[in-house]
Amino acid sequence: PAVPPALSMKETFLVLSLHNKLRSKVQPPAANMQKLEWSEELGQLAEARAASCLQGPAPPPAPQLGWSEVLLPAGTGGFGAVLELWFAEGRRYDYGTGRCASNATCRHYTQLVWATASRLGCGRHHCPGPHGPSEAFACAYSPGGNWEVAGMPVLPYKQGPWCSLCTAGLSGCFKSWDHGGGLCEVPRNPCRMSCRNSGHLDMSSCQCTCPPGYTGRYCQVRCSGQCLHGKFRKEECSCLCDAGYGGAECGTKIRFPFHACDVRIDSDCFMVSPEADTYYGAKTKCQ
């Protein structure tokens, strides 16, 4: 059968972002909550489930899938309202005992905040009905949650400071835009920068080591190619011009007095040009 159309890119981003935002707001705080990533494969499964208007039993959790689904009157508010509804079940959930209040359901909440779930896919579908149109919402999670061991519910996550129990492969700590919470993720570039022109980024210092011929914070500045009347200063990637010459390559003859000593470098005196972009050899030594 043809696969129903998936969610739009915008809605996919919304559903995934809201999941991760809610996962980083759990109380008590989670020490091992993973950041969810979107799965097109799970998205197609969820679309197919929603297209059935949730008729018949939910798909079996195997292989390692968890499901949350709901049928609501059309126009209720989309996935944003659905996820807030599922997260609100947490108010009836007792983390200390791992159980839900009597006559309440918490399975959508515990699946939403199941720490080891790493992949997510959701779908929705408009459904006709005898009491007016409705909308089916379904989300598939991998690996699934809501386990029991010997009849006892397993807690959805481990309590502790955010990201304090992330595994080695997920040692990054993703913070939401408001810097709240923390989700375990594959570590990304912590410097949030890159080096151009084949420069190498030192992650510990967030500084670029530039190849010969380039300088600047991002290795974006090309060095002077030649110094016609002067010598090349490797540390500064620029020319040190002889008295009477200026410009990037010391090719421009200039006229202004060279008797002042503005700066001393390695015991030699230099005068700085009016634009402060070139050093010139000074005729007199520093006093």
VMD Tcl script that draws the C-alpha trace (Angstrom):
set ca {
  {0.00 0.00 0.00}
  {1.06 3.57 -0.66}
  {2.75 5.28 2.26}
  {0.67 8.25 3.48}
  {2.32 11.67 3.15}
  {4.72 12.42 5.97}
  {4.66 15.52 8.15}
  {6.01 18.70 6.61}
  {9.57 19.75 7.42}
  {8.22 22.54 9.62}
  {5.94 20.20 11.58}
  {8.69 17.59 11.91}
  {10.96 20.23 13.43}
  {8.19 21.35 15.79}
  {7.38 17.82 17.01}
  {11.05 16.90 17.54}
  {11.95 20.20 19.23}
  {8.97 20.02 21.57}
  {9.79 16.43 22.52}
  {13.35 17.41 23.44}
  {12.20 20.54 25.26}
  {9.76 18.55 27.40}
  {12.35 15.81 28.06}
  {14.69 18.49 29.46}
  {12.00 19.77 31.86}
  {11.27 16.59 33.86}
  {11.17 16.74 37.65}
  {13.07 15.33 39.42}
  {15.92 16.14 36.97}
  {17.20 13.35 34.71}
  {20.87 12.31 34.74}
  {20.73 10.12 31.60}
  {18.02 11.60 29.33}
  {19.01 11.22 25.68}
  {18.33 13.75 22.96}
  {15.86 12.36 20.41}
  {16.65 12.39 16.68}
  {14.05 12.15 13.91}
  {13.66 8.88 11.98}
  {11.97 8.92 8.56}
  {11.38 5.17 8.88}
  {9.53 5.57 12.18}
  {7.71 8.57 10.74}
  {6.30 6.41 7.94}
  {5.20 3.72 10.42}
  {3.48 6.37 12.54}
  {1.79 7.89 9.46}
  {0.45 4.45 8.51}
  {-0.86 3.91 12.04}
  {-2.55 7.33 12.08}
  {-4.04 6.65 8.62}
  {-5.83 3.62 10.10}
  {-7.58 6.11 12.42}
  {-6.21 3.95 15.25}
  {-8.56 1.09 14.35}
  {-7.55 -2.31 15.68}
  {-4.81 -2.97 18.22}
  {-1.72 -0.81 18.29}
  {1.26 -2.27 16.43}
  {3.24 -4.66 18.61}
  {6.19 -3.04 20.40}
  {8.65 -5.41 18.73}
  {11.18 -4.83 17.33}
  {11.99 -2.53 20.22}
  {9.33 0.05 19.39}
  {7.17 2.04 21.78}
  {3.92 3.72 20.74}
  {1.83 6.66 21.90}
  {-1.40 7.50 20.11}
  {-4.63 9.43 20.61}
  {-7.80 10.27 18.67}
  {-9.07 13.82 19.30}
  {-11.85 15.99 17.85}
  {-10.65 17.86 14.76}
  {-9.27 21.32 15.47}
  {-8.05 20.48 18.98}
  {-4.70 22.12 18.37}
  {-2.29 19.83 16.55}
  {0.80 18.07 17.87}
  {1.71 20.91 20.21}
  {-1.47 20.39 22.22}
  {-1.11 16.58 22.06}
  {2.41 16.57 23.49}
  {1.46 19.00 26.25}
  {-1.45 16.67 27.06}
  {0.85 13.64 27.26}
  {3.43 15.51 29.34}
  {0.70 16.69 31.73}
  {0.11 13.03 32.67}
  {3.34 13.40 34.66}
  {1.42 15.28 37.33}
  {-0.30 11.98 38.19}
  {2.96 10.00 38.11}
  {4.95 9.24 41.28}
  {8.65 8.94 40.41}
  {9.39 7.52 43.86}
  {7.21 4.45 43.34}
  {7.20 4.36 39.55}
  {3.41 4.18 39.57}
  {0.52 6.26 38.29}
  {-2.35 7.52 40.42}
  {-5.39 5.23 40.48}
  {-7.87 5.71 37.64}
  {-5.25 7.72 35.68}
  {-3.00 6.92 32.74}
  {0.68 7.87 32.59}
  {1.93 5.62 29.77}
  {2.15 8.47 27.25}
  {4.19 10.53 29.74}
  {6.59 7.72 30.68}
  {7.17 6.89 26.99}
  {7.78 10.56 26.17}
  {10.43 10.81 28.93}
  {11.94 7.33 28.51}
  {15.62 8.18 28.82}
  {17.13 5.59 26.45}
  {14.75 6.32 23.55}
  {16.92 7.87 20.83}
  {14.80 7.87 17.65}
  {11.34 9.30 17.01}
  {8.79 9.37 14.22}
  {5.23 10.77 14.33}
  {2.24 11.05 12.02}
  {-1.30 12.41 11.99}
  {-4.41 11.86 9.90}
  {-7.89 13.42 9.56}
  {-10.59 10.83 10.18}
  {-14.35 10.99 9.48}
  {-16.67 9.80 12.22}
  {-20.33 9.50 13.21}
  {-19.90 12.28 15.78}
  {-17.96 14.63 13.54}
  {-14.42 14.65 12.14}
  {-11.50 13.72 14.36}
  {-7.73 13.61 14.06}
  {-5.49 10.67 14.84}
  {-2.02 11.31 16.27}
  {0.64 8.58 16.59}
  {4.31 8.58 17.62}
  {6.77 5.68 17.46}
  {9.85 5.59 19.70}
  {12.95 3.42 19.43}
  {13.92 1.78 21.64}
  {10.51 1.70 23.29}
  {9.79 2.22 26.97}
  {7.28 1.27 29.64}
  {9.06 -1.91 30.71}
  {8.20 -4.06 33.68}
  {10.46 -6.49 35.50}
  {8.77 -9.15 37.63}
  {5.58 -7.11 37.56}
  {7.33 -3.96 38.79}
  {7.50 -0.89 36.51}
  {10.98 0.25 35.47}
  {11.61 3.96 36.10}
  {11.76 5.96 32.84}
  {15.04 7.70 33.71}
  {17.71 7.95 36.40}
  {17.44 10.87 38.79}
  {20.45 13.19 39.24}
  {22.12 16.36 37.93}
  {21.48 16.89 34.21}
  {23.85 14.91 31.93}
  {25.72 13.44 34.94}
  {25.17 9.84 33.78}
  {25.61 10.20 30.02}
  {27.43 7.28 28.38}
  {30.85 7.72 26.75}
  {29.39 7.82 23.23}
  {26.86 10.47 24.27}
  {29.14 12.68 26.34}
  {27.79 15.90 24.83}
  {25.18 17.80 26.87}
  {22.53 19.51 24.75}
  {20.94 22.56 26.37}
  {17.67 24.04 25.17}
  {17.50 27.65 23.99}
  {16.71 28.83 27.53}
  {19.71 26.85 28.90}
  {17.40 24.67 30.97}
  {17.91 20.97 31.63}
  {20.36 18.90 29.63}
  {20.11 15.96 27.20}
  {22.85 13.43 26.43}
  {23.97 13.64 22.79}
  {26.87 12.74 20.51}
  {29.40 15.48 21.35}
  {29.40 18.28 18.81}
  {32.01 20.94 18.12}
  {31.95 22.82 21.45}
  {33.75 25.82 19.95}
  {30.94 26.51 17.45}
  {33.54 27.66 14.92}
  {35.59 26.30 12.06}
  {39.00 27.11 10.57}
  {39.23 28.14 6.93}
  {41.91 27.35 4.36}
  {42.67 23.90 5.85}
  {43.46 25.27 9.31}
  {43.26 22.86 12.28}
  {40.90 23.56 15.20}
  {42.23 22.77 18.68}
  {39.06 21.79 20.59}
  {40.62 22.38 24.00}
  {41.59 26.00 23.35}
  {39.14 26.79 20.50}
  {42.01 28.27 18.48}
  {43.01 27.69 14.87}
  {46.48 26.55 13.85}
  {46.90 27.98 10.36}
  {48.86 26.48 7.45}
  {51.79 28.48 6.01}
  {50.56 31.55 4.18}
  {47.48 32.23 6.34}
  {46.74 33.97 9.62}
  {43.83 35.44 11.59}
  {41.49 33.87 14.13}
  {39.87 31.66 11.47}
  {42.92 31.47 9.12}
  {40.97 33.78 6.84}
  {43.79 36.29 6.15}
  {46.26 35.50 3.38}
  {49.84 36.45 4.27}
  {51.96 38.86 2.27}
  {53.42 36.96 -0.63}
  {56.76 38.76 -0.80}
  {58.60 41.57 0.93}
  {60.28 43.74 -1.71}
  {62.07 46.13 0.66}
  {62.02 44.47 4.05}
  {61.90 41.12 5.80}
  {59.07 38.71 6.50}
  {57.89 38.37 10.12}
  {56.57 34.83 10.35}
  {54.84 35.32 13.72}
  {52.76 38.20 12.38}
  {52.47 36.87 8.83}
  {53.43 40.29 7.47}
  {56.32 42.32 6.14}
  {58.64 44.41 8.29}
  {59.58 47.19 5.88}
  {62.91 48.93 5.57}
  {63.05 52.66 6.29}
  {61.41 54.62 3.51}
  {59.12 51.83 2.28}
  {55.58 50.81 3.16}
  {52.57 48.84 1.94}
  {51.67 45.19 2.44}
  {54.74 44.04 0.46}
  {57.03 47.01 1.21}
  {56.82 48.13 -2.41}
  {55.60 51.69 -1.80}
  {58.09 54.51 -1.28}
  {56.91 56.75 1.54}
  {57.95 60.11 2.89}
  {57.71 60.95 6.58}
  {60.34 61.30 9.30}
  {61.80 58.12 10.74}
  {63.50 59.57 13.78}
  {60.78 58.61 16.31}
  {60.82 55.24 18.05}
  {57.26 54.04 18.63}
  {57.88 50.45 19.58}
  {60.74 48.18 20.46}
  {60.84 44.60 19.13}
  {63.79 42.35 19.95}
  {65.95 45.40 20.85}
  {65.26 47.06 17.48}
  {63.33 50.31 17.17}
  {60.39 50.72 14.84}
  {57.97 53.43 13.90}
  {54.32 52.59 13.31}
  {52.62 53.95 10.18}
  {49.69 56.38 10.64}
  {47.24 53.55 9.82}
  {49.03 51.29 12.34}
  {49.17 48.50 9.76}
  {52.92 48.36 9.13}
  {56.11 48.65 11.17}
  {59.00 50.62 9.71}
  {62.62 50.55 10.74}
  {63.50 53.69 12.67}
  {66.81 55.48 12.14}
  {67.43 56.24 15.78}
  {67.63 53.78 18.64}
  {65.21 53.87 21.53}
  {66.37 56.13 24.35}
}
mol new
graphics top color blue
foreach p $ca { graphics top sphere $p radius 0.5 }
foreach p [lrange $ca 0 end-1] q [lrange $ca 1 end] { graphics top cylinder $p $q radius 0.2 }
display resetview
